[in-house]
Amino acid sequence: MTAERHLRYKVRSGFSLMELLVVIGIIMLLIGVLVPGMHAFSKRAKALKQKAQIHSMEVGLELFKKRHGSLPESKAVQDPATSKWVYGAQHLAEALVGRDERGFDPKSKWHVGDEASIASLYRNDETTDIGRRSLNRRYPPSFPLDDSVAIEVDELYDTYGTGSGTDVVHCSDEEWNSGPVLTDTFDLRRITYGGEKVKVGTPVLYYKANRGSSRHAKDVSGITDPTIFNDWIYNYNDNSGLMPLGHLEATQDLLSNDDYTHKLTAVKFYEMITNPRSREDYYRPYNKDGYILWSAGYDGLFGTKDDVTNFDR
């Protein structure tokens, strides 16, 4: 009798196959509900971190304005010595940390010049008179590089392999070593920089408002001459040269893939910066008297809904 009761106890204390399947199903259901929520929470946390970085840049720009009487320009300029273009993102880096992370030289003409020349600015060589004078003129960096890297564009968009053709990224040093950019906090790629492995994000774009202009439109789809934007409140051309580079991981063959292509065309740019609270017959941009800072966001592509800016869309 005792043995019989013991047998009945053992049988009743186990899980049936059906019960086990129900438990597994509940667990899978919970995972299906929780994982997307955790992913969304992670993206939100990273966006907030980027907002904090942009705020830090705003503080640095206000300090620059206090020191020099005005904000740094963002207009794309061509270096007369090398014919290379320098864009708003590169002006931002120079203004906040200098071209060599040792501070801004107020004698800058906002292009890199010939770095091999003894007469070039930012020659941070204490053994020469020119180097010492440059270092003595410098203003201390006004932006901490805790979660950002000041890096040349050709180093940021480097090669993925040692081959040729589709193994080589579309960004050559002959075209792009014309001044560093500041990367955002979305670590999309790991590279070797300064002898160390570091994680880097996409360049932060900078546009300064032209306060002497009142020209702006929400829909520019009918405009075929991009030079028209040069006289608008905000000039798309300030950073347009960076758009063809695409995603940080885009090699030449991937630039035809929509998943690796920036979406920030002129049409998209003016649509996104238009303040919807302005009158329909007199559209105005956000920050019409200041400047715009722009991160490509979690997906690393400019012109998508996860972009992070210093205005609330």
C-alpha positions in Angstrom: 0.0 0.0 0.0 2.8 2.4 0.8 4.6 1.6 -2.4 1.3 2.2 -4.3 0.8 5.6 -2.8 4.4 6.5 -3.5 3.9 5.6 -7.2 0.7 7.7 -7.4 2.7 10.7 -5.9 5.4 10.4 -8.5 3.0 10.3 -11.4 1.0 13.3 -10.2 4.1 15.5 -9.4 5.4 15.6 -13.0 4.5 17.9 -16.0 2.6 16.5 -18.9 3.9 17.1 -22.4 0.9 19.5 -23.0 1.7 21.5 -19.9 5.3 21.8 -20.8 4.4 23.0 -24.3 2.0 25.6 -22.8 4.8 26.9 -20.5 7.3 27.1 -23.4 4.6 28.9 -25.5 4.1 31.5 -22.7 7.8 32.1 -22.4 8.2 32.5 -26.2 5.2 34.9 -26.1 6.8 37.0 -23.3 10.1 37.1 -25.2 8.2 38.2 -28.3 6.6 41.1 -26.4 9.6 42.1 -24.3 12.5 42.0 -26.8 11.0 44.6 -29.2 10.3 46.8 -26.2 13.8 46.5 -24.9 15.1 47.3 -28.4 13.0 50.4 -28.5 14.1 51.4 -25.1 17.8 51.0 -26.1 17.2 53.2 -29.2 15.6 55.8 -27.1 18.4 55.8 -24.6 21.0 56.2 -27.3 19.0 59.1 -28.8 18.9 60.8 -25.4 22.7 60.3 -25.2 23.1 62.0 -28.6 20.8 64.9 -27.5 23.2 65.4 -24.6 26.2 65.5 -27.0 24.4 68.1 -29.1 23.7 70.2 -26.0 27.4 70.0 -25.2 28.2 71.3 -28.7 25.7 74.1 -28.2 27.5 75.2 -25.1 30.8 75.1 -27.0 29.4 77.2 -29.8 28.0 79.8 -27.4 31.5 80.0 -25.8 33.0 80.4 -29.3 30.5 83.2 -30.0 31.4 84.9 -26.7 35.1 84.7 -27.5 35.0 85.8 -31.1 31.8 87.8 -31.4 30.0 85.5 -33.8 29.3 81.9 -34.5 31.6 80.0 -36.8 30.6 80.0 -40.5 29.2 76.8 -42.0 29.6 77.7 -45.7 31.4 75.1 -47.8 34.7 76.6 -48.9 37.3 75.4 -51.4 40.9 75.5 -50.3 42.8 77.6 -52.8 46.0 75.6 -52.2 44.6 72.1 -52.6 41.1 72.6 -54.3 39.6 70.4 -51.6 36.2 71.3 -50.1 35.7 72.0 -46.4 32.1 71.6 -45.2 30.0 72.8 -42.2 30.8 69.6 -40.3 34.5 70.4 -40.6 34.0 74.0 -39.5 32.2 72.7 -36.4 35.1 70.5 -35.4 37.7 73.3 -36.0 35.7 75.8 -34.0 35.2 73.5 -31.0 38.5 71.6 -30.8 40.8 72.9 -33.5 42.2 70.8 -36.4 44.6 69.0 -34.1 42.5 68.8 -30.9 44.7 71.5 -29.3 42.2 74.4 -29.7 41.1 76.9 -32.3 43.6 79.3 -33.9 41.8 82.6 -34.5 44.0 83.3 -37.6 42.2 80.4 -39.4 40.9 81.0 -42.9 38.6 77.9 -42.4 40.5 75.7 -44.8 43.4 73.3 -44.2 45.9 74.7 -46.7 49.1 72.7 -47.4 49.8 70.9 -44.1 53.3 70.1 -45.3 54.1 73.8 -45.6 56.1 75.6 -42.9 53.6 78.4 -43.2 50.5 76.4 -42.5 48.3 77.0 -39.5 47.9 74.4 -36.8 51.5 73.3 -37.2 51.7 72.2 -33.6 55.4 72.0 -33.5 56.9 73.7 -30.4 60.4 73.7 -32.1 59.5 76.3 -34.7 58.5 79.9 -34.3 55.4 79.4 -36.4 54.4 76.4 -34.4 54.9 78.2 -31.1 53.0 81.3 -32.2 50.1 79.1 -33.3 50.0 77.3 -30.0 50.2 80.6 -28.1 47.2 82.0 -30.1 45.0 79.0 -29.5 41.8 79.0 -27.5 41.3 75.9 -25.4 38.9 73.3 -26.8 35.3 74.0 -25.9 33.9 70.5 -26.4 34.9 67.4 -24.6 35.8 64.4 -26.8 34.4 61.9 -24.2 31.9 60.2 -26.6 33.2 61.7 -29.9 36.2 61.5 -32.2 37.7 64.4 -34.1 38.8 62.5 -37.3 39.6 63.2 -40.9 36.8 62.1 -43.3 39.1 59.8 -45.2 40.0 57.9 -42.0 36.3 57.7 -40.9 35.3 56.2 -44.3 38.3 53.9 -44.7 38.8 50.7 -46.6 37.2 47.4 -45.8 39.8 45.0 -47.1 43.0 45.2 -49.1 41.6 44.4 -52.5 40.2 46.7 -55.2 36.9 47.5 -56.8 34.1 46.8 -54.5 36.4 46.1 -51.5 37.6 49.7 -51.5 35.5 52.5 -50.0 34.6 55.4 -52.2 36.3 58.0 -50.0 39.9 58.8 -51.1 42.4 60.7 -49.0 43.3 62.8 -52.0 39.8 64.3 -51.8 39.0 64.3 -48.2 41.9 65.0 -45.8 40.8 68.6 -45.6 39.9 68.9 -41.9 38.4 66.7 -39.2 34.7 66.1 -38.3 33.2 65.3 -35.0 31.4 62.0 -34.8 28.1 61.3 -33.1 27.5 58.9 -30.2 26.0 56.1 -32.3 29.0 53.7 -32.5 28.5 52.2 -36.0 32.0 51.1 -36.8 35.2 50.1 -35.1 38.4 51.5 -36.6 42.1 51.9 -35.7 42.7 55.5 -34.9 45.7 56.9 -33.1 47.1 53.4 -32.7 44.0 52.2 -30.8 40.8 50.5 -31.7 37.9 52.9 -31.3 34.2 52.9 -32.0 33.0 55.8 -34.2 29.8 57.3 -35.4 28.6 59.5 -38.3 29.8 63.1 -38.6 27.6 65.7 -36.9 26.5 68.3 -39.5 26.5 72.1 -38.8 24.4 74.8 -40.5 24.6 78.4 -39.5 21.5 80.6 -40.3 22.0 83.5 -42.6 20.3 86.2 -40.5 20.4 88.6 -43.4 18.1 86.5 -45.5 14.4 85.8 -45.3 14.3 83.2 -48.1 13.0 79.8 -47.2 10.5 77.3 -48.7 9.1 74.0 -47.5 8.8 72.5 -51.0 11.9 72.9 -53.2 11.1 70.0 -55.6 10.8 72.4 -58.5 14.2 74.0 -58.0 16.9 72.6 -60.3 19.7 75.1 -59.6 21.2 74.3 -56.1 23.2 77.6 -56.0 19.9 79.3 -55.3 20.1 78.0 -51.7 23.3 79.9 -51.1 21.3 83.0 -50.3 18.6 81.3 -48.2 18.3 81.3 -44.4 19.8 77.8 -44.4 22.0 76.5 -47.2 21.7 72.9 -48.0 25.0 73.1 -49.8 26.9 73.7 -46.5 27.1 69.9 -46.1 25.8 68.5 -49.3 29.2 67.2 -50.3 29.1 64.6 -47.5 25.9 63.1 -48.7 27.3 60.9 -51.5 29.5 59.1 -48.9 26.5 57.2 -47.6 26.5 54.9 -44.5 29.8 54.4 -42.7 29.8 50.7 -43.8 29.0 51.5 -47.4 31.6 50.3 -49.9 31.3 51.4 -53.6 29.1 48.5 -54.6 26.7 49.2 -51.7 26.0 52.8 -52.7 23.4 51.6 -55.1 21.7 49.9 -52.2 19.0 52.1 -50.7 19.8 50.8 -47.2 23.2 52.5 -47.4 22.3 55.7 -49.0 21.7 59.0 -47.2 18.1 60.4 -47.7 18.9 64.0 -47.0 18.4 65.5 -50.4 17.7 69.2 -50.7 13.9 68.5 -50.9 14.1 66.4 -47.7 16.3 68.9 -45.9 14.0 71.9 -46.4 10.9 69.8 -45.6 12.4 68.6 -42.3 13.7 72.0 -41.1 10.4 73.8 -41.8 8.6 74.8 -38.6 5.0 73.5 -39.0 3.8 76.2 -36.6 4.8 78.9 -39.1 2.2 80.3 -41.5 1.6 78.3 -44.7 2.0 81.5 -46.7 5.2 82.4 -44.9 7.0 79.2 -43.9 10.0 79.7 -41.6 12.7 77.2 -40.6 13.5 76.0 -37.1 16.2 78.0 -35.4 15.9 80.8 -38.0 18.3 83.1 -36.1 20.8 80.5 -34.9 22.1 77.2 -36.2 21.3 73.6 -36.8 23.2 70.6 -35.5 22.3 67.3 -37.1 23.1 63.6 -36.2 22.2 60.8 -38.6 20.8 58.9 -35.6 20.6 55.2 -34.9 20.5 54.0 -38.5 23.5 56.1 -39.6 21.6 57.7 -42.5 20.8 61.4 -42.8 17.2 62.3 -43.6 15.3 59.5 -41.8 12.9 59.7 -38.9 15.5 58.7 -36.2 17.8 61.7 -36.9 18.7 63.7 -33.8 18.8 67.5 -34.1 18.9 70.6 -31.9 15.3 71.3 -32.8 12.3 69.2 -32.0 10.4 67.9 -35.0 
